[in-house]
Amino acid sequence: MQITIIVFEIIGSLGLLLYGMKLMSDGIQKSAGEGLHRILNFMTGNRFMAVLTGLGITAIVQSSSATTVMTVSFVNAGLLTLTQSIGVIFGANIGTTITAWIVSLVGFKFKLALFAIPAFGVGYFITFFKRLHRDGLGEAIMGFGLLFLGLDLLSKSIPTVSADQLEFVAFFADKGTLGLVAGVMAGLLITIILHSSSAATAVILTMAHNGLLDWPFAAAMVLGSNIGTTIDAVLAAIGTKVNARRAAAVHVLFNLTGTVLAMIFFNPFLRLVEFVVPGGMDLESITVHLAMLHTVFNTVNTLIFLPFVNQIAHLVEWIIKPGAFEPPPAYKLEFQSAGIKENAESYVFRAEKEILEMSSLVQKMVTCMNSILEDRSAENLSQIVPRLAVQEDYADQMQEELSRFLVNTSHLPLSEKTVHNVRLMIRMVDDLESMTDEIYAISMLFQRSVDKKMKFREEDISLLKPYMELAERFIRFVHEHLNKPLSSEQLALAHGMEEQIDMFRKNLKKIARKRLEEGADVKAELLYIDIVRYVEKLGDHAFSISEALASTK
């Protein structure tokens, strides 16, 4: 019965932690305006600032678990990139060593739970007073409190492990390399059980101080605790977006690789610590040696891997692939005001590159849409429609960010010609976003035809196919000529394709009306006409972009 209660306590506290993380992530996304985003980007603007940020936060809350979980949350909310998060994680590992120093020197441990319930209360009252219009901030603070409360309850739900109950690990202390590996595993398991590397370090220091562990074996256990502490980030990444899971993977790889390197050079590593800490090794000084080992390990580990932040990011991107319906990271296009007089034109080049990317997305979507004609089964639509929904949402984000970026760019000291072109670019972005709306709408019409069991005749599909292929060809033409002036001959070609689409539309609508007069299914024919109408809109927007390109100076 007791075991059952413990299991349910663990499940409940884990659920509280995960819900707190979700609430904080959602609240952050609601409340994070440009101010918070700029602050975070400044704090993590380069790898050194990111390390200092992670170190500082962890030094304040004295929990690397809390810092890494918050980092995963920020990545999930799109406020930090994967590369920025790596430096924060490195810094968190250094910051957590402060707890070891406090334990070794004064035997005091900071209690995170002291802030959990007050934080939740403050957050709730912020959401309660609607006049403040700070619901997102309130939810984020509530999630922050629940996160810490979950971490605290998770530790308390495990039966207390005392130094006396762990005497069996002393058996391995004189077993050479095998014993050291056992020490690493023991430190790892104790940290997972206690759910806190700080608590595990305190237990290890207590055992060493009581003479149960010798210096090398205790050092191995401290190294193992660095691997065990990654469990919180892994748990927090459950159900998150791909980059949040990658951030958690960075934490695991960083601590695991560092521990392996420390074990390979174990004896020189211990001698380095002994050199740094003056005095001999006795029961009084061993705790200081272990605290120093913890600090040296994480500092050296950070110095080794910090130059390879980009390579580490590429590695975890290769290891962890997006799922079938993985939502892409939130689209962000930052407008930096520094140096605008010298680099005004570079903002235009950057926007052109992003518009080309948006056009590429439209191309992929229209190709995906046209594939429905080959397979209109419920199984195929269940794969295509959700994918198009995610891409359409991403295009909405691109339009919002690009439009804001281009408006800001138009206020820079640009030539009259460039300002004119920037305004045309805003128009093109709107057209591209409208295309994604229509592509998704067409896929939903096909989905409705399946849901309502409306079957199109093969003759209808054979008439639709060249019509939709022409629209796809027109969109490809626009993409190939994007970001450069369109000649009069090319504009005439675009006009010809637009007229062809109009002729197709008139003929297909005429055929549909004739079938209605002959007693065809009214709902099916109206749905067919809607598809025809949306495809024509694709042609209209493609021609609108062509006209904008022809007007480019």
LOLOLO-794879 format. One line per 8 residues: number of its first residue (from 1); their letters; for each residue z, x, y of C-alpha. Coordinates in nm, 3 decimals, m for minus. Each point is the difference from the previous one (the first is absolute). Layout:
BEGIN
NUM) A) Z X Y | ...
end
This chain:
BEGIN
1) MQITIIVF) 0.000 0.000 0.000 | 0.092 0.283 0.236 | m0.336 0.170 m0.063 | m0.184 m0.327 0.075 | 0.180 m0.032 0.333 | m0.086 0.361 0.089 | m0.368 m0.058 m0.087 | m0.017 m0.310 0.219
9) EIIGSLGL) 0.176 0.183 0.284 | m0.259 0.278 m0.022 | m0.288 m0.250 m0.004 | 0.149 m0.193 0.292 | 0.066 0.306 0.214 | m0.346 0.138 m0.077 | m0.152 m0.333 0.103 | 0.201 0.012 0.323
17) LLYGMKLM) m0.126 0.352 0.073 | m0.365 m0.093 m0.066 | 0.026 m0.321 0.203 | 0.163 0.191 0.285 | m0.285 0.248 m0.006 | m0.258 m0.284 0.006 | 0.182 m0.181 0.282 | 0.021 0.321 0.202
25) SDGIQKSA) m0.367 0.079 m0.062 | m0.113 m0.352 0.101 | 0.226 0.002 0.306 | m0.130 0.339 0.108 | m0.358 m0.126 m0.020 | 0.088 m0.306 0.212 | 0.196 0.186 0.267 | m0.179 0.335 0.013
33) GEGLHRIL) m0.196 0.010 0.320 | m0.179 0.294 0.150 | 0.332 0.145 0.127 | 0.162 0.044 m0.341 | m0.325 0.119 m0.151 | m0.039 0.262 0.274 | 0.359 0.119 m0.049 | m0.047 0.034 m0.375
41) NFMTGNRF) m0.329 0.180 0.048 | 0.163 0.236 0.250 | 0.290 0.069 m0.238 | m0.242 0.068 m0.283 | m0.285 0.132 0.214 | m0.004 0.330 m0.187 | 0.155 0.115 m0.325 | 0.286 0.186 0.170
49) MAVLTGLG) 0.106 m0.302 0.207 | m0.023 m0.214 m0.313 | 0.237 0.235 m0.184 | 0.245 m0.008 0.291 | m0.023 m0.380 0.006 | 0.087 m0.025 m0.370 | 0.276 0.255 0.036 | 0.150 m0.174 0.304
57) ITAIVQSS) m0.003 m0.350 m0.149 | 0.154 0.122 m0.326 | 0.263 0.203 0.186 | 0.102 m0.316 0.186 | 0.012 m0.243 m0.296 | 0.082 0.275 m0.254 | m0.227 m0.146 m0.265 | m0.339 0.142 m0.090
65) SATTVMTV) m0.050 m0.312 m0.214 | 0.029 m0.223 0.306 | m0.238 0.223 0.197 | m0.264 0.015 m0.273 | 0.026 m0.375 m0.064 | m0.046 m0.065 0.373 | m0.293 0.242 0.002 | m0.164 m0.188 m0.287
73) SFVNAGLL) 0.061 m0.320 0.198 | m0.161 0.145 0.314 | m0.304 0.113 m0.201 | m0.020 m0.345 m0.159 | 0.011 m0.156 0.348 | m0.281 0.228 0.118 | 0.219 0.171 0.262 | m0.021 0.340 m0.167
81) TLTQSIGV) m0.293 0.159 m0.177 | 0.043 0.165 m0.337 | m0.036 0.345 0.159 | 0.266 m0.075 0.264 | 0.241 m0.128 m0.265 | m0.016 0.326 m0.198 | 0.170 0.200 0.276 | 0.270 m0.266 0.038
89) IFGANIGT) 0.072 0.017 m0.374 | 0.023 0.380 0.017 | 0.247 m0.026 0.288 | 0.207 m0.263 m0.182 | 0.057 0.244 m0.284 | 0.143 0.255 0.244 | 0.207 m0.261 0.183 | 0.171 m0.121 m0.316
97) TITAWIVS) 0.160 0.342 m0.049 | 0.234 m0.074 0.291 | 0.191 m0.239 m0.226 | 0.049 0.282 m0.249 | 0.149 0.214 0.277 | 0.235 m0.280 0.106 | 0.111 m0.052 m0.359 | 0.048 0.372 m0.058
105) LVGFKFKL) 0.181 0.067 0.327 | 0.199 m0.314 0.079 | m0.047 m0.227 m0.303 | m0.121 m0.293 0.215 | m0.302 m0.218 m0.074 | m0.164 m0.228 0.252 | m0.021 m0.366 m0.113 | m0.334 m0.166 0.065
113) ALFAIPAF) 0.134 m0.343 m0.091 | 0.216 m0.001 0.315 | m0.314 m0.084 0.198 | m0.170 m0.230 m0.253 | 0.172 m0.335 0.064 | 0.031 0.046 0.381 | m0.370 0.090 0.014 | m0.090 m0.312 m0.199
121) GVGYFITF) 0.215 m0.212 0.234 | m0.158 0.146 0.313 | m0.347 m0.053 m0.146 | 0.076 m0.361 m0.090 | 0.127 m0.086 0.348 | m0.312 0.154 0.152 | m0.216 m0.233 m0.213 | 0.237 m0.291 0.071
129) FKRLHRDG) m0.055 0.014 0.377 | m0.366 m0.100 0.021 | m0.009 0.056 0.375 | 0.016 0.374 m0.060 | m0.338 m0.014 m0.178 | 0.112 0.290 m0.217 | m0.020 m0.155 m0.347 | m0.179 0.304 m0.139
137) LGEAIMGF) 0.263 0.240 0.134 | 0.278 m0.219 m0.139 | m0.162 m0.010 m0.344 | m0.045 0.378 0.004 | 0.370 0.054 0.082 | 0.104 m0.253 m0.267 | m0.219 0.183 m0.252 | 0.153 0.330 0.114
145) GLLFLGLD) 0.348 m0.138 m0.073 | m0.100 m0.146 m0.336 | m0.164 0.328 m0.098 | 0.322 0.195 0.056 | 0.211 m0.274 m0.156 | m0.225 0.006 m0.306 | 0.032 0.378 m0.030 | 0.378 m0.026 0.029
153) LLSKSIPT) 0.032 m0.285 m0.251 | m0.231 0.178 m0.241 | 0.234 0.299 0.000 | 0.309 m0.220 m0.036 | m0.148 m0.206 m0.283 | 0.004 0.309 m0.223 | 0.337 0.080 m0.164 | 0.177 0.289 0.174
161) VSADQLEF) m0.082 0.339 m0.148 | 0.277 0.252 0.044 | m0.007 0.375 m0.047 | 0.225 m0.032 m0.307 | m0.250 m0.231 m0.170 | m0.273 0.259 0.045 | 0.175 0.291 m0.171 | m0.255 m0.009 m0.281
169) VAFFADKG) m0.263 0.160 0.227 | 0.210 0.317 0.013 | m0.103 0.055 m0.363 | m0.347 0.106 0.118 | 0.123 0.242 0.264 | m0.041 0.309 m0.221 | m0.328 m0.092 m0.175 | m0.237 0.214 0.212
177) TLGLVAGV) m0.333 m0.149 0.109 | 0.050 m0.305 m0.220 | 0.336 m0.054 0.164 | m0.153 0.022 0.349 | m0.265 m0.258 m0.094 | 0.282 m0.218 m0.131 | 0.173 0.050 0.335 | m0.307 m0.121 0.188
185) MAGLLITI) m0.024 m0.305 m0.227 | 0.372 m0.070 0.041 | m0.029 0.015 0.380 | m0.306 m0.225 m0.013 | 0.171 m0.261 m0.221 | 0.325 0.002 0.200 | m0.198 m0.058 0.321 | m0.195 m0.288 m0.155
193) ILHSSSAA) 0.321 m0.156 m0.135 | 0.187 0.037 0.328 | m0.314 m0.084 0.196 | 0.084 0.264 0.258 | m0.064 0.374 0.009 | 0.291 0.030 0.244 | 0.237 m0.167 m0.247 | m0.139 0.210 m0.284
201) TAVILTMA) 0.049 0.316 0.206 | 0.359 m0.104 0.069 | 0.064 m0.042 m0.375 | m0.162 0.336 m0.076 | 0.202 0.174 0.272 | 0.319 m0.159 m0.134 | m0.074 0.118 m0.354 | m0.082 0.351 0.122
209) HNGLLDWP) 0.312 0.010 0.216 | 0.208 m0.105 m0.302 | m0.147 0.283 m0.206 | m0.197 m0.225 m0.236 | m0.334 0.156 0.099 | m0.100 0.356 0.063 | m0.219 0.097 0.297 | m0.345 0.010 m0.173
217) FAAAMVLG) 0.046 m0.328 m0.188 | 0.132 m0.180 0.309 | m0.298 0.135 0.198 | m0.239 m0.140 m0.263 | 0.172 m0.339 0.026 | m0.043 0.000 0.380 | m0.371 0.073 m0.048 | m0.023 m0.289 m0.246
225) SNIGTTID) 0.161 m0.234 0.250 | m0.293 0.067 0.234 | m0.233 m0.153 m0.259 | 0.231 m0.294 m0.069 | 0.018 m0.098 0.365 | m0.369 m0.094 m0.001 | 0.079 m0.314 m0.202 | 0.077 m0.200 0.318
233) AVLAAIGT) m0.340 0.069 0.155 | m0.170 m0.086 m0.330 | 0.187 m0.332 m0.025 | m0.068 m0.079 0.366 | m0.374 0.058 m0.055 | m0.021 m0.274 m0.266 | m0.247 m0.265 0.116 | m0.098 0.184 0.319
241) KVNARRAA) m0.339 0.111 0.128 | m0.169 0.304 m0.147 | 0.102 0.245 0.276 | 0.365 m0.101 m0.029 | m0.017 0.075 m0.373 | m0.166 0.332 0.080 | 0.283 0.087 0.242 | 0.251 m0.062 m0.280
249) AVHVLFNL) m0.212 0.219 m0.228 | 0.013 0.281 0.258 | 0.380 m0.011 m0.015 | m0.006 0.029 m0.379 | m0.260 0.281 m0.005 | 0.172 0.195 0.278 | 0.344 m0.004 m0.162 | m0.129 0.046 m0.355
257) TGTVLAMI) m0.229 0.293 0.087 | 0.270 0.164 0.211 | 0.250 m0.026 m0.285 | m0.246 0.150 m0.248 | m0.064 0.294 0.236 | 0.373 0.049 0.054 | 0.056 0.007 m0.377 | m0.277 0.256 m0.049
265) FFNPFLRL) 0.162 0.230 0.259 | 0.352 m0.116 m0.080 | 0.188 0.332 0.000 | m0.161 0.136 0.322 | 0.068 m0.339 0.156 | 0.371 0.018 m0.086 | 0.021 0.357 0.130 | m0.156 m0.115 0.330
273) VEFVVPGG) 0.271 m0.265 0.037 | 0.272 0.252 m0.089 | m0.141 0.234 0.263 | 0.005 m0.271 0.268 | 0.355 m0.116 m0.080 | 0.248 0.286 0.059 | 0.293 0.065 m0.233 | 0.044 m0.016 m0.374
281) MDLESITV) m0.043 m0.291 m0.240 | 0.317 m0.194 m0.077 | 0.104 m0.365 m0.037 | 0.055 m0.029 0.375 | m0.335 0.144 0.104 | m0.226 m0.145 m0.274 | m0.030 m0.331 0.187 | m0.124 0.183 0.310
289) HLAMLHTV) m0.246 0.193 m0.217 | m0.131 m0.327 m0.146 | m0.036 m0.156 0.346 | m0.189 0.310 0.116 | m0.219 m0.012 m0.313 | m0.086 m0.362 0.080 | m0.093 0.096 0.357 | m0.198 0.313 m0.093
297) FNTVNTLI) m0.188 m0.184 m0.275 | m0.120 m0.283 0.224 | m0.072 0.226 0.298 | m0.201 0.254 m0.202 | m0.175 m0.284 m0.183 | m0.106 m0.150 0.333 | m0.120 0.336 0.136 | m0.212 0.053 m0.313
305) FLPFVNQI) m0.167 m0.342 0.000 | m0.020 m0.080 0.373 | m0.329 0.192 0.053 | m0.159 m0.209 m0.277 | 0.077 m0.351 0.130 | m0.367 m0.106 0.006 | m0.062 0.136 m0.349 | 0.307 m0.183 m0.132
313) AHLVEWII) m0.129 m0.323 0.158 | m0.339 0.048 m0.170 | 0.172 0.069 m0.332 | 0.205 m0.322 m0.001 | m0.307 m0.195 0.117 | m0.181 0.136 m0.306 | 0.293 m0.078 m0.231 | 0.072 m0.352 0.128
321) KPGAFEPP) m0.315 m0.208 0.034 | m0.015 m0.339 0.176 | 0.024 m0.305 m0.224 | m0.284 m0.249 m0.048 | 0.118 m0.218 0.290 | 0.191 0.267 0.187 | 0.022 m0.090 0.368 | m0.121 0.294 0.209
329) PAYKLEFQ) 0.250 0.165 0.234 | 0.040 m0.178 0.333 | m0.282 0.108 0.232 | 0.124 0.191 0.303 | m0.205 0.159 0.278 | 0.228 0.177 0.245 | m0.102 0.047 0.362 | 0.159 0.323 0.128
337) SAGIKENA) 0.003 0.018 0.379 | 0.071 0.376 0.017 | m0.297 0.207 0.116 | m0.224 m0.298 0.069 | m0.177 0.162 0.292 | m0.119 0.292 m0.208 | m0.078 m0.197 m0.317 | m0.110 m0.344 0.119
345) ESYVFRAE) m0.336 0.014 m0.183 | 0.170 0.094 m0.326 | 0.160 m0.345 m0.010 | m0.347 m0.154 m0.006 | m0.105 0.226 m0.288 | 0.311 m0.099 m0.193 | m0.069 m0.370 0.056 | m0.360 0.045 m0.117
353) KEILEMSS) 0.125 0.154 m0.323 | 0.241 m0.290 m0.057 | m0.271 m0.260 0.070 | m0.222 0.172 m0.255 | 0.288 m0.030 m0.248 | 0.033 m0.370 0.080 | m0.373 m0.049 m0.050 | 0.028 0.176 m0.336
361) LVQKMVTC) 0.274 m0.247 m0.097 | m0.231 m0.292 0.090 | m0.272 0.152 m0.218 | 0.235 0.025 m0.298 | 0.114 m0.357 0.051 | m0.350 m0.148 0.019 | m0.106 0.190 m0.314 | 0.308 m0.133 m0.177
369) MNSILEDR) m0.078 m0.353 0.123 | m0.359 0.013 m0.126 | 0.120 0.106 m0.344 | 0.146 m0.352 m0.036 | m0.356 m0.131 m0.044 | m0.028 0.200 m0.325 | 0.333 m0.121 m0.139 | 0.158 m0.318 0.139
377) SAENLSQI) 0.264 m0.024 m0.273 | 0.364 m0.071 0.084 | 0.096 0.340 m0.145 | m0.238 0.190 0.229 | 0.100 m0.200 0.307 | 0.368 0.066 m0.075 | m0.082 0.370 0.039 | m0.232 m0.020 0.301
385) VPRLAVQE) 0.166 m0.258 0.228 | 0.342 0.175 0.023 | m0.176 0.331 0.067 | m0.204 m0.153 0.282 | 0.316 m0.164 0.140 | 0.171 0.340 0.025 | m0.309 0.157 0.161 | m0.034 m0.288 0.247
393) DYADQMQE) 0.363 0.040 0.104 | m0.056 0.375 0.047 | m0.305 m0.074 0.216 | 0.219 m0.225 0.218 | 0.237 0.293 0.052 | m0.293 0.228 0.082 | m0.132 m0.244 0.259 | 0.338 m0.034 0.170
401) ELSRFLVN) 0.068 0.375 0.008 | m0.355 0.102 0.092 | m0.027 m0.259 0.278 | 0.328 0.118 0.152 | m0.109 0.364 m0.036 | m0.337 m0.068 0.165 | 0.155 m0.196 0.288 | 0.235 0.293 0.068
409) TSHLPLSE) m0.291 0.242 m0.030 | m0.205 m0.197 0.256 | 0.272 0.071 0.260 | m0.036 0.377 m0.039 | m0.206 0.214 0.243 | m0.331 m0.061 m0.179 | m0.354 m0.012 0.132 | m0.146 m0.342 0.085
417) KTVHNVRL) m0.237 0.031 m0.295 | 0.283 0.070 m0.243 | 0.210 m0.290 0.132 | m0.302 m0.228 m0.057 | m0.031 0.128 m0.357 | 0.372 m0.050 m0.065 | m0.031 m0.366 0.100 | m0.290 m0.038 m0.242
425) MIRMVDDL) 0.215 0.159 m0.271 | 0.268 m0.267 0.055 | m0.269 m0.264 m0.055 | m0.119 0.172 m0.319 | 0.354 0.015 m0.138 | 0.034 m0.377 0.055 | m0.331 m0.059 m0.181 | 0.101 0.218 m0.294
433) ESMTDEIY) 0.334 m0.181 m0.035 | m0.177 m0.338 0.013 | m0.226 0.117 m0.282 | 0.300 0.068 m0.222 | 0.131 m0.352 0.075 | m0.332 m0.151 m0.109 | m0.026 0.214 m0.314 | 0.348 m0.107 m0.108
441) AISMLFQR) m0.080 m0.365 0.086 | m0.309 0.014 m0.224 | 0.204 0.139 m0.290 | 0.255 m0.280 0.048 | m0.281 m0.259 m0.013 | m0.112 0.140 m0.335 | 0.364 m0.007 m0.111 | 0.026 m0.366 0.103
449) SVDKKMKF) m0.316 m0.083 m0.194 | 0.167 0.138 m0.314 | 0.337 m0.166 0.070 | m0.168 m0.339 0.058 | m0.239 0.055 m0.292 | m0.308 m0.025 0.223 | m0.284 0.172 m0.182 | m0.297 0.138 0.191
457) REEDISLL) m0.336 m0.019 m0.172 | m0.165 0.331 m0.080 | m0.284 m0.107 0.228 | 0.249 m0.025 0.290 | 0.134 0.348 m0.074 | m0.349 0.147 m0.026 | m0.070 m0.135 0.350 | 0.327 0.136 0.136
465) KPYMELAE) m0.045 0.347 m0.147 | m0.286 0.131 0.225 | 0.168 m0.165 0.300 | 0.329 0.181 m0.055 | m0.176 0.325 m0.092 | m0.187 m0.016 0.332 | 0.332 m0.035 0.183 | 0.135 0.300 m0.191
473) RFIRFVHE) m0.312 0.201 0.088 | 0.042 m0.092 0.368 | 0.365 0.113 m0.005 | m0.104 0.329 m0.163 | m0.263 0.047 0.274 | 0.268 m0.046 0.268 | 0.234 0.246 m0.173 | m0.269 0.267 m0.022
481) HLNKPLSS) m0.077 m0.027 0.373 | 0.356 m0.032 0.126 | 0.123 0.220 0.288 | m0.349 0.083 0.126 | m0.241 m0.185 0.232 | m0.243 m0.233 m0.175 | m0.366 0.042 0.095 | m0.215 m0.299 0.096
489) EQLALAHG) m0.183 0.027 m0.334 | 0.328 m0.001 m0.193 | 0.127 m0.297 0.204 | m0.323 m0.184 m0.083 | 0.064 0.073 m0.368 | 0.353 m0.139 0.034 | m0.136 m0.307 0.178 | m0.245 m0.052 m0.284
497) MEEQIDMF) 0.279 0.006 m0.260 | 0.204 m0.244 0.209 | m0.298 m0.240 0.018 | m0.054 0.030 m0.377 | 0.363 m0.098 m0.058 | m0.043 m0.299 0.235 | m0.311 m0.112 m0.192 | 0.185 0.035 m0.331
505) RKNLKKIA) 0.286 m0.206 0.139 | m0.229 m0.281 0.117 | m0.183 m0.017 m0.335 | 0.321 0.006 m0.207 | 0.164 m0.271 0.212 | m0.318 m0.209 m0.026 | 0.007 0.031 m0.380 | 0.370 m0.093 m0.011
513) RKRLEEGA) m0.057 m0.310 0.216 | m0.285 m0.107 m0.224 | 0.227 0.029 m0.305 | 0.261 m0.212 0.181 | m0.261 m0.271 0.059 | m0.079 0.011 m0.372 | 0.367 m0.070 m0.086 | 0.137 0.350 m0.063
521) DVKAELLY) 0.376 0.071 0.008 | 0.091 m0.026 0.370 | 0.294 0.244 m0.014 | m0.199 0.262 m0.188 | m0.295 m0.020 0.241 | 0.224 0.017 0.308 | 0.172 0.306 m0.146 | m0.343 0.154 m0.064
529) IDIVRYVE) m0.100 m0.068 0.364 | 0.323 0.166 0.119 | m0.088 0.315 m0.196 | m0.346 0.000 0.158 | 0.153 m0.043 0.346 | 0.245 0.290 m0.042 | m0.276 0.234 m0.121 | m0.200 m0.089 0.312
537) KLGDHAFS) 0.303 0.094 0.213 | m0.002 0.343 m0.165 | m0.357 0.042 0.125 | 0.097 m0.116 0.349 | 0.279 0.257 0.025 | m0.223 0.276 m0.140 | m0.259 m0.079 0.269 | 0.273 m0.011 0.268
545) ISEALAST) 0.099 0.356 m0.099 | m0.368 0.102 0.005 | m0.033 m0.131 0.356 | 0.314 0.191 0.100 | m0.143 0.319 m0.151 | m0.328 m0.056 0.185 | 0.200 m0.033 0.325 | 0.187 0.325 m0.060
553) K) m0.068 0.258 0.271
end
